[in-house]
């Protein structure tokens, strides 16, 4: 059964996130490096690939899943005793972390694989481990191929079959900025997006809390379309699902993903070893394979045909890179407004 995310559901999720704040403290008690990663594919892949690499160097690694917004909230709640030694973030949350003095510039000399990264991936606050390319996932057995975001609202064959998440999701907010440009006056015209949902209430039937929930609904056949990264589609394909990726006609939103060193990290040596392992050819080659299918930033790693069917190195400059400063200035207000629209 599809779950509509009412304000009550949002409040339950908030309580769950607060309870999850105890997990890093439990990990701290166990010792070793505590690294935040995104839930789902990221968590599974990093635990499987990076844990043994860190163990070889004599470090214990604890991977804890948390969305970037939740990582920020946990570290901001206790900046003097951060919940994580390293954070995994896209530019939007990374900018907030810098503004709030939660992360520190790194010393590239401590990373043996630093010179394997192109300059664009050599962030002063930590290396870029991949570029997430976003678009639309659809089931070709249930709906026709959409040309882009506008089709999902303009064509009746998609009514009631599309799932969305809230503005806390980077994938979602990037899609919403594109919709704002299509149906409004620019990427910050979210009132046009909210009105779009009011005019198409069927689009609110499958609003859920996360991409992971969407993946479950897709597998169960309860939805046929959702906004996602190429890695999400690769995961579904690896499970035998009928899933295809669409680069929207208005362009595919993309976000570099960086590992950051938290100020007050309890094991800086392990944190650098973790960063170095994440950008190593060995790790990135393994993580490039399904079901993780992450784009490698280490230029010694040759792209597989499976990756190149989604994106090539030549495609990177032509992707749509959102204005995260604009997003950060408005995100809290957008979250509240969208919650109100969902609640009806």
C-alpha positions as a Markdown table, in Angstrom:
| # | Residue | x | y | z |
|---|---|---|---|---|
| 1 | Unk | 0.0 | 0.0 | 0.0 |
| 2 | Unk | 1.4 | 3.4 | -1.0 |
| 3 | Unk | 2.0 | 5.7 | 1.9 |
| 4 | Unk | 1.1 | 9.4 | 1.6 |
| 5 | Unk | 3.4 | 11.5 | 3.8 |
| 6 | Unk | 1.1 | 13.7 | 5.9 |
| 7 | Unk | 2.4 | 16.1 | 8.5 |
| 8 | Unk | 1.9 | 13.3 | 11.1 |
| 9 | Unk | 4.3 | 11.2 | 9.0 |
| 10 | Unk | 6.8 | 14.0 | 8.8 |
| 11 | Unk | 6.6 | 14.4 | 12.6 |
| 12 | Unk | 7.2 | 10.6 | 13.1 |
| 13 | Unk | 10.2 | 10.8 | 10.8 |
| 14 | Unk | 11.6 | 13.7 | 12.8 |
| 15 | Unk | 11.3 | 11.7 | 16.0 |
| 16 | Unk | 13.0 | 8.8 | 14.3 |
| 17 | Unk | 15.8 | 11.0 | 13.2 |
| 18 | Unk | 16.2 | 12.3 | 16.8 |
| 19 | Unk | 16.4 | 8.7 | 18.0 |
| 20 | Unk | 18.9 | 7.9 | 15.4 |
| 21 | Unk | 21.2 | 10.5 | 17.0 |
| 22 | Unk | 22.0 | 7.9 | 19.6 |
| 23 | Unk | 23.6 | 5.6 | 17.1 |
| 24 | Unk | 26.8 | 7.7 | 16.6 |
| 25 | Unk | 27.3 | 7.7 | 20.4 |
| 26 | Unk | 27.0 | 3.9 | 20.4 |
| 27 | Unk | 29.6 | 3.8 | 17.6 |
| 28 | Unk | 31.9 | 6.1 | 19.5 |
| 29 | Unk | 31.8 | 3.8 | 22.5 |
| 30 | Unk | 32.9 | 1.0 | 20.2 |
| 31 | Unk | 35.9 | 3.0 | 19.0 |
| 32 | Unk | 37.4 | 3.5 | 15.6 |
| 33 | Unk | 36.6 | 5.9 | 12.8 |
| 34 | Unk | 32.9 | 6.9 | 12.4 |
| 35 | Unk | 32.0 | 7.8 | 8.9 |
| 36 | Unk | 28.7 | 9.1 | 7.7 |
| 37 | Unk | 27.4 | 7.9 | 4.3 |
| 38 | Unk | 24.1 | 8.1 | 2.6 |
| 39 | Unk | 21.6 | 5.2 | 3.2 |
| 40 | Unk | 21.1 | 2.4 | 0.7 |
| 41 | Unk | 23.6 | 1.8 | -2.0 |
| 42 | Unk | 26.2 | 4.1 | -0.5 |
| 43 | Unk | 26.0 | 2.5 | 2.9 |
| 44 | Unk | 26.2 | -1.0 | 1.5 |
| 45 | Unk | 29.0 | -0.2 | -1.0 |
| 46 | Unk | 31.2 | 1.7 | 1.4 |
| 47 | Unk | 30.9 | -0.8 | 4.2 |
| 48 | Unk | 31.7 | -3.7 | 1.8 |
| 49 | Unk | 34.6 | -2.0 | -0.1 |
| 50 | Unk | 36.2 | 0.5 | 2.3 |
| 51 | Unk | 36.0 | -1.5 | 5.6 |
| 52 | Unk | 38.5 | -4.1 | 4.5 |
| 53 | Unk | 40.8 | -1.4 | 2.9 |
| 54 | Unk | 40.9 | 0.5 | 6.2 |
| 55 | Unk | 41.4 | -2.7 | 8.1 |
| 56 | Unk | 44.5 | -3.4 | 6.0 |
| 57 | Unk | 45.9 | -0.1 | 7.2 |
| 58 | Unk | 45.2 | -0.9 | 10.8 |
| 59 | Unk | 42.0 | 1.2 | 11.3 |
| 60 | Unk | 38.6 | 0.2 | 12.4 |
| 61 | Unk | 35.7 | 1.7 | 10.4 |
| 62 | Unk | 32.1 | 2.2 | 11.4 |
| 63 | Unk | 29.8 | 3.2 | 8.6 |
| 64 | Unk | 26.7 | 5.0 | 9.7 |
| 65 | Unk | 23.9 | 5.9 | 7.2 |
| 66 | Unk | 22.4 | 9.4 | 7.3 |
| 67 | Unk | 21.1 | 11.8 | 4.8 |
| 68 | Unk | 23.2 | 14.9 | 4.4 |
| 69 | Unk | 20.6 | 17.1 | 6.1 |
| 70 | Unk | 20.6 | 14.7 | 9.1 |
| 71 | Unk | 24.4 | 14.6 | 9.2 |
| 72 | Unk | 24.4 | 18.4 | 9.5 |
| 73 | Unk | 21.8 | 18.4 | 12.2 |
| 74 | Unk | 23.7 | 15.8 | 14.3 |
| 75 | Unk | 27.0 | 17.7 | 14.0 |
| 76 | Unk | 25.5 | 21.1 | 14.6 |
| 77 | Unk | 23.8 | 19.7 | 17.7 |
| 78 | Unk | 27.2 | 18.9 | 19.3 |
| 79 | Unk | 30.0 | 20.6 | 17.4 |
| 80 | Unk | 32.5 | 20.1 | 20.2 |
| 81 | Unk | 32.0 | 16.4 | 20.2 |
| 82 | Unk | 30.9 | 15.6 | 16.6 |
| 83 | Unk | 28.8 | 12.5 | 15.9 |
| 84 | Unk | 30.9 | 11.7 | 12.9 |
| 85 | Unk | 34.7 | 11.9 | 12.0 |
| 86 | Unk | 33.9 | 12.4 | 8.3 |
| 87 | Unk | 30.8 | 13.6 | 6.5 |
| 88 | Unk | 29.6 | 12.8 | 3.0 |
| 89 | Unk | 27.9 | 15.7 | 1.3 |
| 90 | Unk | 26.9 | 17.4 | -1.9 |
| 91 | Unk | 27.7 | 21.2 | -2.4 |
| 92 | Unk | 24.5 | 22.4 | -0.8 |
| 93 | Unk | 25.1 | 20.9 | 2.6 |
| 94 | Unk | 28.9 | 21.3 | 2.3 |
| 95 | Unk | 28.4 | 25.0 | 2.0 |
| 96 | Unk | 26.3 | 25.0 | 5.2 |
| 97 | Unk | 29.0 | 23.0 | 7.0 |
| 98 | Unk | 31.7 | 25.5 | 6.0 |
| 99 | Unk | 29.5 | 28.5 | 7.0 |
| 100 | Unk | 29.0 | 26.9 | 10.5 |
| 101 | Unk | 32.7 | 26.0 | 10.9 |
| 102 | Unk | 31.8 | 22.2 | 11.1 |
| 103 | Unk | 34.5 | 21.0 | 8.7 |
| 104 | Unk | 38.1 | 21.8 | 8.1 |
| 105 | Unk | 40.4 | 22.2 | 5.1 |
| 106 | Unk | 42.4 | 19.1 | 4.3 |
| 107 | Unk | 46.1 | 18.6 | 3.8 |
| 108 | Unk | 46.4 | 17.0 | 0.2 |
| 109 | Unk | 49.9 | 15.8 | 1.0 |
| 110 | Unk | 48.3 | 13.2 | 3.3 |
| 111 | Unk | 46.4 | 11.6 | 0.4 |
| 112 | Unk | 48.5 | 9.4 | -1.8 |
| 113 | Unk | 45.8 | 9.3 | -4.5 |
| 114 | Unk | 45.3 | 13.1 | -4.6 |
| 115 | Unk | 47.1 | 13.5 | -8.0 |
| 116 | Unk | 44.8 | 10.9 | -9.5 |
| 117 | Unk | 42.0 | 13.4 | -9.3 |
| 118 | Unk | 41.3 | 16.1 | -11.9 |
| 119 | Unk | 41.6 | 19.6 | -10.4 |
| 120 | Unk | 37.8 | 20.0 | -10.4 |
| 121 | Unk | 37.6 | 17.1 | -7.9 |
| 122 | Unk | 40.4 | 18.3 | -5.6 |
| 123 | Unk | 38.2 | 20.2 | -3.1 |
| 124 | Unk | 40.0 | 22.2 | -0.4 |
| 125 | Unk | 37.5 | 20.7 | 2.1 |
| 126 | Unk | 37.9 | 17.2 | 0.9 |
| 127 | Unk | 38.0 | 15.1 | -2.3 |
| 128 | Unk | 35.1 | 14.5 | -4.7 |
| 129 | Unk | 34.5 | 10.8 | -4.7 |
| 130 | Unk | 31.8 | 10.8 | -7.4 |
| 131 | Unk | 29.4 | 12.9 | -9.4 |
| 132 | Unk | 25.8 | 11.9 | -8.9 |
| 133 | Unk | 23.8 | 12.4 | -12.1 |
| 134 | Unk | 20.1 | 12.7 | -11.6 |
| 135 | Unk | 17.1 | 12.3 | -13.8 |
| 136 | Unk | 13.9 | 10.1 | -14.1 |
| 137 | Unk | 13.5 | 6.4 | -13.5 |
| 138 | Unk | 10.5 | 4.7 | -15.2 |
| 139 | Unk | 9.1 | 1.3 | -15.8 |
| 140 | Unk | 8.7 | 0.8 | -19.5 |
| 141 | Unk | 6.3 | -2.0 | -18.9 |
| 142 | Unk | 3.8 | 0.3 | -17.2 |
| 143 | Unk | 4.3 | 3.8 | -18.7 |
| 144 | Unk | 5.8 | 5.3 | -21.9 |
| 145 | Unk | 9.2 | 6.9 | -21.8 |
| 146 | Unk | 8.8 | 10.5 | -20.5 |
| 147 | Unk | 10.8 | 13.2 | -22.4 |
| 148 | Unk | 11.3 | 15.2 | -19.2 |
| 149 | Unk | 9.7 | 16.5 | -16.0 |
| 150 | Unk | 6.8 | 18.4 | -17.8 |
| 151 | Unk | 5.4 | 15.1 | -19.2 |
| 152 | Unk | 4.8 | 13.8 | -15.7 |
| 153 | Unk | 2.2 | 16.6 | -15.2 |
| 154 | Unk | 1.0 | 17.2 | -18.7 |
| 155 | Unk | 0.3 | 13.7 | -19.9 |
| 156 | Unk | -2.6 | 11.6 | -18.4 |
| 157 | Unk | -0.7 | 8.3 | -18.6 |
| 158 | Unk | 1.4 | 9.3 | -15.7 |
| 159 | Unk | -1.4 | 10.3 | -13.4 |
| 160 | Unk | -1.1 | 8.5 | -10.0 |
| 161 | Unk | 2.0 | 6.6 | -11.0 |
| 162 | Unk | 4.7 | 9.1 | -10.0 |
| 163 | Unk | 6.3 | 9.4 | -6.6 |
| 164 | Unk | 8.0 | 12.4 | -5.1 |
| 165 | Unk | 9.9 | 13.2 | -1.9 |
| 166 | Unk | 10.3 | 16.3 | 0.2 |
| 167 | Unk | 12.8 | 19.2 | -0.2 |
| 168 | Unk | 15.2 | 17.6 | 2.3 |
| 169 | Unk | 16.3 | 15.3 | -0.5 |
| 170 | Unk | 18.9 | 16.7 | -2.9 |
| 171 | Unk | 17.6 | 14.6 | -5.7 |
| 172 | Unk | 14.1 | 16.0 | -5.2 |
| 173 | Unk | 15.2 | 19.6 | -4.7 |
| 174 | Unk | 17.2 | 19.5 | -8.0 |
| 175 | Unk | 14.1 | 18.2 | -9.8 |
| 176 | Unk | 12.0 | 20.9 | -8.2 |
| 177 | Unk | 14.3 | 23.7 | -9.4 |
| 178 | Unk | 14.0 | 22.3 | -12.9 |
| 179 | Unk | 10.2 | 22.3 | -12.6 |
| 180 | Unk | 10.3 | 25.9 | -11.3 |
| 181 | Unk | 12.1 | 26.9 | -14.5 |
| 182 | Unk | 9.7 | 25.0 | -16.7 |
| 183 | Unk | 6.4 | 26.1 | -15.1 |
| 184 | Unk | 7.5 | 29.3 | -13.4 |
| 185 | Unk | 9.8 | 32.3 | -13.9 |
| 186 | Unk | 13.1 | 30.7 | -12.7 |
| 187 | Unk | 14.7 | 28.0 | -10.5 |
| 188 | Unk | 13.6 | 29.8 | -7.3 |
| 189 | Unk | 9.9 | 30.2 | -8.3 |
| 190 | Unk | 8.7 | 27.3 | -6.0 |
| 191 | Unk | 5.2 | 28.8 | -5.8 |
| 192 | Unk | 4.7 | 27.6 | -9.4 |
| 193 | Unk | 5.8 | 24.1 | -8.3 |
| 194 | Unk | 3.4 | 24.1 | -5.3 |
| 195 | Unk | 0.6 | 25.3 | -7.5 |
| 196 | Unk | 1.5 | 22.5 | -10.0 |
| 197 | Unk | 0.9 | 20.0 | -7.2 |
| 198 | Unk | -2.3 | 21.6 | -6.1 |
| 199 | Unk | -3.6 | 21.4 | -9.7 |
| 200 | Unk | -2.5 | 17.8 | -9.9 |
| 201 | Unk | -3.5 | 16.2 | -6.6 |
| 202 | Unk | -2.8 | 12.7 | -7.9 |
| 203 | Unk | 0.9 | 13.6 | -7.8 |
| 204 | Unk | 0.6 | 13.9 | -4.0 |
| 205 | Unk | -0.7 | 10.3 | -3.6 |
| 206 | Unk | 2.8 | 8.8 | -3.6 |
| 207 | Unk | 4.8 | 11.4 | -1.6 |
| 208 | Unk | 7.1 | 9.4 | 0.7 |
| 209 | Unk | 10.0 | 10.1 | 3.0 |
| 210 | Unk | 13.0 | 9.0 | 0.9 |
| 211 | Unk | 14.4 | 7.5 | -2.3 |
| 212 | Unk | 14.8 | 4.2 | -0.5 |
| 213 | Unk | 11.0 | 4.2 | 0.0 |
| 214 | Unk | 10.5 | 5.0 | -3.6 |
| 215 | Unk | 12.7 | 2.1 | -4.6 |
| 216 | Unk | 10.6 | -0.2 | -2.5 |
| 217 | Unk | 7.3 | 1.1 | -4.1 |
| 218 | Unk | 8.9 | 0.7 | -7.5 |
| 219 | Unk | 9.8 | -2.9 | -6.8 |
| 220 | Unk | 6.3 | -3.6 | -5.6 |
| 221 | Unk | 4.8 | -2.1 | -8.8 |
| 222 | Unk | 2.9 | 0.6 | -6.8 |
| 223 | Unk | 4.7 | 3.4 | -8.7 |
| 224 | Unk | 6.1 | 3.6 | -12.2 |
| 225 | Unk | 8.1 | 6.8 | -12.1 |
| 226 | Unk | 10.4 | 8.6 | -9.6 |
| 227 | Unk | 13.3 | 11.1 | -9.5 |
| 228 | Unk | 16.6 | 9.3 | -9.0 |
| 229 | Unk | 20.3 | 9.0 | -9.7 |
| 230 | Unk | 21.8 | 6.7 | -12.3 |
| 231 | Unk | 23.0 | 4.5 | -9.4 |
| 232 | Unk | 19.4 | 4.0 | -8.3 |
| 233 | Unk | 18.5 | 2.6 | -11.7 |
| 234 | Unk | 21.6 | 0.4 | -11.8 |
| 235 | Unk | 20.5 | -1.0 | -8.4 |
| 236 | Unk | 17.0 | -1.8 | -9.7 |
| 237 | Unk | 18.4 | -3.4 | -12.8 |
| 238 | Unk | 20.7 | -5.6 | -10.7 |
| 239 | Unk | 17.6 | -6.9 | -8.9 |
| 240 | Unk | 16.0 | -7.8 | -12.2 |
| 241 | Unk | 13.5 | -4.9 | -12.3 |
| 242 | Unk | 12.2 | -3.4 | -15.5 |
| 243 | Unk | 13.8 | 0.1 | -15.0 |
| 244 | Unk | 15.2 | 2.7 | -17.3 |
| 245 | Unk | 16.9 | 6.0 | -16.8 |
| 246 | Unk | 15.9 | 9.2 | -18.7 |
| 247 | Unk | 18.0 | 12.3 | -19.1 |
| 248 | Unk | 15.4 | 15.0 | -19.0 |
| 249 | Unk | 15.1 | 17.2 | -22.1 |
| 250 | Unk | 15.9 | 20.2 | -19.9 |
| 251 | Unk | 19.2 | 18.6 | -18.8 |
| 252 | Unk | 20.3 | 16.2 | -16.1 |
| 253 | Unk | 20.9 | 17.8 | -12.6 |
| 254 | Unk | 24.2 | 16.7 | -11.1 |
| 255 | Unk | 26.0 | 17.1 | -7.8 |
| 256 | Unk | 29.6 | 16.3 | -6.9 |
| 257 | Unk | 29.8 | 14.3 | -3.7 |
| 258 | Unk | 32.7 | 15.0 | -1.3 |
| 259 | Unk | 34.1 | 13.5 | 1.9 |
| 260 | Unk | 34.7 | 16.1 | 4.5 |
| 261 | Unk | 36.9 | 16.0 | 7.6 |
| 262 | Unk | 34.8 | 17.1 | 10.6 |
| 263 | Unk | 36.3 | 19.6 | 13.0 |
| 264 | Unk | 37.0 | 17.8 | 16.2 |
| 265 | Unk | 37.5 | 14.4 | 14.5 |
| 266 | Unk | 38.7 | 11.9 | 17.1 |
| 267 | Unk | 40.9 | 10.0 | 14.6 |
| 268 | Unk | 42.4 | 12.3 | 12.0 |
| 269 | Unk | 44.9 | 9.7 | 10.7 |
| 270 | Unk | 42.0 | 7.2 | 10.1 |
| 271 | Unk | 40.0 | 9.9 | 8.4 |
| 272 | Unk | 42.7 | 10.6 | 5.9 |
| 273 | Unk | 43.2 | 6.9 | 5.3 |
| 274 | Unk | 39.4 | 6.6 | 4.7 |
| 275 | Unk | 39.5 | 9.5 | 2.2 |
| 276 | Unk | 42.5 | 8.1 | 0.4 |
| 277 | Unk | 40.9 | 4.6 | 0.2 |
| 278 | Unk | 37.6 | 6.2 | -1.2 |
| 279 | Unk | 39.5 | 7.8 | -4.1 |
| 280 | Unk | 41.8 | 4.9 | -4.8 |
| 281 | Unk | 41.6 | 3.1 | -8.1 |
| 282 | Unk | 40.9 | -0.2 | -6.3 |
| 283 | Unk | 37.8 | 1.1 | -4.4 |
| 284 | Unk | 36.5 | 3.2 | -7.3 |
| 285 | Unk | 36.8 | 0.3 | -9.7 |
| 286 | Unk | 34.8 | -1.9 | -7.4 |
| 287 | Unk | 32.2 | 0.8 | -6.6 |
| 288 | Unk | 31.7 | 1.4 | -10.3 |
| 289 | Unk | 30.3 | -2.1 | -10.8 |
| 290 | Unk | 26.6 | -2.8 | -10.1 |
| 291 | Unk | 24.7 | -2.5 | -7.9 |
| 292 | Unk | 26.5 | 0.7 | -6.7 |
| 293 | Unk | 27.5 | 1.9 | -10.2 |
| 294 | Unk | 29.1 | 5.2 | -8.9 |
| 295 | Unk | 31.0 | 7.4 | -11.4 |
| 296 | Unk | 34.7 | 7.3 | -10.7 |
| 297 | Unk | 36.7 | 10.5 | -10.1 |
| 298 | Unk | 40.1 | 8.8 | -10.1 |
| 299 | Unk | 41.2 | 9.3 | -13.7 |
| 300 | Unk | 43.2 | 6.0 | -13.7 |
| 301 | Unk | 39.8 | 4.2 | -13.6 |
| 302 | Unk | 38.5 | 3.4 | -17.1 |
| 303 | Unk | 34.7 | 3.8 | -17.4 |
| 304 | Unk | 32.8 | 0.6 | -18.0 |
| 305 | Unk | 30.1 | 0.3 | -20.8 |
| 306 | Unk | 27.5 | 0.2 | -18.0 |
| 307 | Unk | 28.6 | 3.6 | -16.7 |
| 308 | Unk | 29.0 | 5.1 | -20.1 |
| 309 | Unk | 25.4 | 4.3 | -21.0 |
| 310 | Unk | 24.5 | 6.9 | -18.4 |
| 311 | Unk | 27.3 | 9.4 | -18.5 |
| 312 | Unk | 30.9 | 9.9 | -19.9 |
| 313 | Unk | 33.7 | 12.1 | -18.7 |
| 314 | Unk | 32.9 | 14.3 | -21.7 |
| 315 | Unk | 29.3 | 14.8 | -20.5 |
| 316 | Unk | 30.3 | 16.2 | -17.1 |
| 317 | Unk | 30.6 | 19.9 | -18.2 |
| 318 | Unk | 27.2 | 19.8 | -19.9 |
| 319 | Unk | 25.2 | 18.6 | -16.9 |
| 320 | Unk | 23.0 | 21.0 | -14.9 |
| 321 | Unk | 24.7 | 22.1 | -11.7 |
| 322 | Unk | 22.2 | 23.8 | -9.5 |
| 323 | Unk | 22.7 | 27.1 | -7.6 |
| 324 | Unk | 23.2 | 25.7 | -4.1 |
| 325 | Unk | 23.5 | 29.2 | -2.6 |
| 326 | Unk | 20.1 | 30.0 | -3.8 |
| 327 | Unk | 18.7 | 26.7 | -2.7 |
| 328 | Unk | 20.2 | 27.0 | 0.8 |
| 329 | Unk | 18.7 | 30.5 | 1.2 |
| 330 | Unk | 15.2 | 29.2 | 0.5 |
| 331 | Unk | 15.3 | 25.5 | 1.5 |
| 332 | Unk | 13.7 | 25.8 | 5.0 |
| 333 | Unk | 10.9 | 27.9 | 3.7 |
| 334 | Unk | 10.3 | 25.5 | 0.8 |
| 335 | Unk | 10.3 | 22.5 | 3.1 |
| 336 | Unk | 7.5 | 24.1 | 5.3 |
| 337 | Unk | 5.5 | 25.2 | 2.2 |
| 338 | Unk | 5.7 | 21.7 | 0.6 |
| 339 | Unk | 4.7 | 20.0 | 3.9 |
| 340 | Unk | 1.6 | 22.2 | 3.9 |
| 341 | Unk | 0.8 | 21.3 | 0.3 |
| 342 | Unk | 1.1 | 17.6 | 1.1 |
| 343 | Unk | -1.0 | 17.9 | 4.2 |
| 344 | Unk | -3.7 | 19.6 | 2.1 |
